[in-house]
Amino acid sequence: MRAYNALPELRGNARSVPFGAVRSTTFSRSEREALRDLLDDSSPVVRRALIARFTSLGAPATAFLRDVAQGTNRHLAWHAQWFLDELRLVDPVAEFRGFIRSLHYELETGALLLARTVRPDLAAGECCAKLDAIAARCRELIVEPSSIREKCRVVNRVLYHDHGFHGNVEHYTDPDNSFLDQVLERHKGIPISLSIVYLLVAQRLGLELEPVGLPGHFMIGCYVEDRPFFIDAFDGGVFRTPEEILAFLRAHDLSPKLSDLAPTPVREVLCRSCRNLVNHYEAAGDADRSRLFASFVADFEAAYERHTL
């Protein structure tokens, strides 16, 4: 309740602030700061009053909430997204396009926004809670001091043994394999989506891991030790050496380069997910969604070109 008393519209009993009752059209900087400070307040009284205020403000509230939802404070971002969902102020496709064009790429935000383009009612908070719970279990099992390899072995145990995450070999081209919410619900996916889950858990644990988009496969890299090692999230989290990765690529008739082992930017991780979905929806006979994700790929490429001019 840090800013509760600073905002007169939010004072009093919930019954005194009916939905949509506040009609002020001004939206001062001080009020924006007060609203931002109240976004994570779990009180039903405050939440109903905030919804009423955002409803009365209309477009300025939309802009304010979108700005917070795309900001660097992930905690507040999800609360802002919750209000956007409640108010139905967001077109998920337009929201993802806005994220692409913003050039402010954050993996968890991007993965959830991508999923919402297909499931607008996706509960982002539930996805985050599942990741939080996995990370919390890992934290319970990690004994300090531990090396990053040892901590990754704990992550492997929790993800693959306790929760049963695995590669969906039987139905590899099922589009649901690419969406974070579905991977968390079904505990199966493809290399890139399982790697995203692994990376998001690792972020919560403070582990310095990076996405690695190999030709024809996707892995996770760790570069903090003298020699890097790689994690195959699709194969139960098995560790691979650089030599094993290069041999794997040669075995698939590829000509590997050392640059293939470098970290992949978040932009390209999300763009690659969209490319996969173009192909998977095409294979499923869903031409409309295939075209939709092809347009997202074009947006990523156009945004990158503008940025590098």
C-alpha positions in Angstrom: 0.0 0.0 0.0 3.0 2.3 -0.6 1.1 4.9 -2.7 -2.5 4.1 -1.6 -2.9 7.4 0.4 -1.4 9.4 -2.4 -4.2 8.6 -4.8 -7.7 9.8 -3.6 -9.6 7.7 -6.1 -8.3 4.6 -4.5 -9.3 5.4 -0.9 -12.1 3.9 1.0 -14.0 0.6 1.0 -14.3 -1.4 -2.3 -18.1 -0.8 -2.3 -17.5 2.9 -2.6 -15.5 2.6 -5.9 -17.8 0.8 -8.4 -16.3 -0.3 -11.7 -15.9 2.6 -14.0 -17.0 5.1 -11.4 -14.0 7.5 -11.7 -14.3 9.8 -14.7 -11.3 12.1 -14.5 -9.6 12.4 -17.8 -6.3 13.9 -16.5 -3.3 11.6 -16.0 -0.5 13.4 -14.3 3.0 12.2 -13.8 2.4 11.9 -10.0 -0.6 9.7 -10.6 1.3 7.5 -13.0 3.9 7.0 -10.3 1.3 6.3 -7.7 -0.4 3.8 -10.0 2.8 2.1 -10.9 3.5 1.7 -7.1 0.2 0.0 -6.6 0.3 -2.4 -9.5 1.6 -5.3 -7.4 -0.8 -4.7 -4.5 -2.8 -7.9 -4.1 -5.7 -6.2 -2.2 -9.0 -6.8 -4.0 -10.0 -3.3 -3.0 -7.1 -1.7 -4.7 -7.3 -4.0 -7.7 -10.9 -3.1 -8.3 -10.2 0.6 -7.9 -7.3 0.4 -10.3 -9.4 -1.3 -12.9 -12.0 1.4 -12.5 -9.4 4.1 -12.9 -7.8 2.5 -15.9 -11.2 2.1 -17.5 -12.0 5.8 -17.1 -8.6 6.8 -18.5 -8.9 4.6 -21.6 -6.1 5.1 -24.2 -3.6 6.8 -21.7 -4.0 3.8 -19.4 -3.3 1.4 -22.3 -0.1 3.3 -23.1 0.9 3.4 -19.5 0.3 -0.3 -18.9 2.0 -1.4 -22.1 5.1 0.7 -21.2 5.3 -1.1 -17.8 4.6 -4.5 -19.3 7.5 -4.0 -21.8 9.8 -2.6 -19.1 12.8 -4.2 -17.4 11.1 -4.7 -14.1 9.7 -8.2 -14.8 7.7 -8.3 -11.5 5.8 -5.2 -12.4 5.6 -6.2 -16.0 3.4 -9.2 -15.2 1.1 -7.2 -13.0 0.7 -4.6 -15.8 0.0 -7.4 -18.2 -2.6 -8.8 -15.8 -4.5 -5.5 -15.9 -4.2 -5.3 -19.6 -5.7 -8.7 -19.9 -8.5 -7.9 -17.4 -9.3 -4.7 -19.3 -9.1 -6.4 -22.7 -7.1 -3.5 -23.9 -4.6 -5.5 -25.9 -4.6 -7.1 -29.3 -2.1 -9.9 -28.7 -0.9 -9.9 -32.3 -0.4 -6.1 -32.2 1.3 -6.4 -28.8 3.8 -8.9 -30.1 4.5 -6.8 -33.2 5.1 -3.8 -30.8 7.5 -5.9 -28.8 9.4 -6.9 -32.0 9.7 -3.3 -33.1 10.7 -2.0 -29.7 14.1 -3.8 -29.9 13.9 -4.3 -26.2 14.1 -8.1 -26.2 13.7 -10.1 -23.0 13.3 -13.8 -23.4 10.5 -14.5 -20.9 8.4 -11.6 -22.0 8.9 -12.4 -25.7 8.1 -16.1 -25.3 4.9 -15.3 -23.4 3.8 -12.6 -25.9 4.5 -15.0 -28.7 2.3 -17.6 -27.1 -0.5 -15.1 -26.5 -0.8 -14.5 -30.3 -2.4 -18.0 -30.4 -4.0 -18.1 -26.9 -5.1 -14.6 -26.0 -6.4 -15.8 -22.6 -3.0 -17.3 -21.6 -2.4 -16.8 -17.9 1.1 -15.3 -17.9 1.2 -15.3 -14.1 0.6 -19.0 -13.9 3.5 -19.7 -16.3 5.8 -17.6 -14.2 4.6 -19.3 -11.1 5.4 -22.7 -12.6 8.9 -21.5 -13.5 9.3 -20.0 -10.0 8.3 -23.3 -8.4 10.8 -25.3 -10.5 13.6 -22.8 -9.6 12.6 -22.9 -5.9 12.9 -26.7 -5.9 16.3 -26.5 -7.5 17.4 -23.9 -5.0 16.4 -26.3 -2.2 18.6 -29.0 -3.6 21.7 -27.0 -4.4 24.4 -27.2 -1.8 26.8 -24.3 -1.7 29.5 -24.0 -2.6 28.7 -25.7 -6.0 30.2 -25.2 -9.4 27.9 -24.2 -12.3 28.1 -27.7 -13.6 26.9 -29.1 -10.3 24.0 -26.6 -10.3 23.1 -27.6 -13.8 23.0 -31.2 -12.7 20.4 -30.2 -10.1 18.4 -28.4 -12.7 18.5 -31.6 -14.9 17.2 -33.7 -12.0 14.3 -31.4 -11.3 13.3 -30.7 -14.9 13.8 -34.2 -16.4 13.4 -36.6 -13.4 11.0 -34.8 -11.1 8.9 -33.0 -13.7 9.4 -35.3 -16.6 10.2 -32.8 -19.3 11.2 -34.4 -22.5 11.5 -34.0 -26.3 8.4 -34.6 -28.2 9.9 -37.0 -30.7 6.6 -38.6 -31.6 4.9 -35.4 -32.7 7.9 -33.1 -33.3 6.0 -30.7 -35.7 3.0 -30.2 -33.4 2.9 -26.3 -33.2 2.1 -26.5 -29.4 5.7 -27.7 -28.9 6.9 -24.2 -29.6 4.7 -22.3 -27.1 6.0 -21.7 -23.5 2.7 -22.2 -21.8 2.1 -25.5 -23.6 5.6 -26.8 -22.9 5.1 -26.0 -19.2 1.7 -27.6 -19.2 2.5 -30.8 -21.2 6.2 -31.1 -20.1 7.3 -31.7 -23.7 8.7 -29.7 -26.5 11.3 -29.3 -29.2 15.0 -28.3 -28.6 14.4 -24.5 -28.7 11.4 -24.4 -26.4 12.9 -26.8 -23.9 16.0 -24.7 -24.0 13.9 -21.6 -23.2 12.4 -23.3 -20.2 15.9 -24.3 -19.0 17.2 -20.8 -19.5 14.3 -19.2 -17.6 14.8 -21.5 -14.7 18.6 -20.8 -14.8 17.9 -17.0 -14.8 16.0 -17.4 -11.6 18.9 -19.2 -10.0 21.5 -16.7 -11.2 23.2 -19.2 -13.5 25.1 -17.6 -16.5 23.8 -19.7 -19.4 23.3 -18.7 -23.0 21.1 -19.8 -25.9 23.0 -21.4 -28.7 21.3 -21.7 -32.1 23.2 -24.4 -33.9 22.4 -25.3 -37.5 19.6 -27.8 -37.3 19.6 -28.0 -33.5 19.4 -25.8 -30.4 21.4 -26.0 -27.2 22.4 -24.1 -24.1 26.0 -22.9 -23.6 28.0 -22.1 -20.5 31.1 -19.9 -21.0 32.2 -19.0 -17.5 34.7 -21.9 -17.0 38.0 -22.3 -18.7 36.4 -24.5 -21.4 32.8 -23.9 -22.4 30.3 -26.8 -22.2 26.9 -27.2 -23.7 23.6 -28.6 -22.5 21.2 -30.5 -24.8 17.8 -29.7 -23.3 16.1 -32.0 -25.8 18.2 -34.9 -24.7 17.6 -34.9 -21.0 20.1 -32.1 -20.3 23.2 -34.1 -21.3 26.4 -32.1 -21.2 28.4 -31.8 -24.5 31.9 -30.6 -25.2 32.7 -28.3 -28.1 34.3 -31.2 -29.9 31.2 -33.3 -29.5 29.0 -30.4 -30.9 31.3 -30.0 -34.0 31.3 -33.8 -34.5 27.5 -33.8 -34.2 27.2 -31.2 -37.0 29.6 -33.0 -39.3 27.6 -36.2 -38.8 24.6 -34.3 -40.2 26.5 -33.3 -43.3 27.1 -29.8 -42.1 30.4 -27.8 -42.2 30.6 -26.4 -38.7 32.4 -23.2 -37.8 33.6 -22.1 -34.3 31.1 -19.2 -34.6 28.3 -21.8 -34.5 29.2 -22.3 -30.8 28.7 -18.6 -30.0 25.6 -17.4 -28.0 22.5 -16.5 -29.9 20.8 -13.1 -29.3 17.3 -13.2 -27.8 16.0 -11.6 -31.0 17.2 -14.5 -33.1 15.9 -17.1 -30.5 12.3 -15.7 -30.8 12.6 -15.2 -34.6 13.7 -18.8 -34.9 10.7 -19.9 -32.9 8.5 -18.1 -35.4 10.3 -19.7 -38.3 9.6 -23.1 -36.8 6.0 -22.2 -36.4 5.8 -21.2 -40.1 6.8 -24.7 -41.1 4.9 -26.5 -38.4 1.6 -24.7 -39.1 2.1 -25.3 -42.8 2.6 -29.0 -42.1 -0.6 -28.9 -40.0 -2.5 -27.4 -42.9 -3.1 -24.1 -41.1 -2.1 -21.6 -43.8 -3.5 -18.5 -42.0 -1.3 -19.1 -38.9 1.7 -20.0 -41.1 1.3 -16.6 -42.8 0.9 -14.9 -39.4 4.2 -16.3 -38.1 5.9 -15.6 -41.4 4.9 -11.9 -41.0 6.5 -11.9 -37.5 9.7 -13.2 -39.0 9.6 -10.4 -41.5 9.0 -7.9 -38.7 12.1 -9.2 -36.8 14.2 -8.9 -39.9 12.9 -5.4 -40.7 13.5 -4.2 -37.2 17.0 -5.6 -37.2 17.8 -4.0 -40.5 16.6 -0.6 -39.2 18.7 -1.0 -36.1 21.8 -1.8 -38.0 21.6 1.0 -40.6 
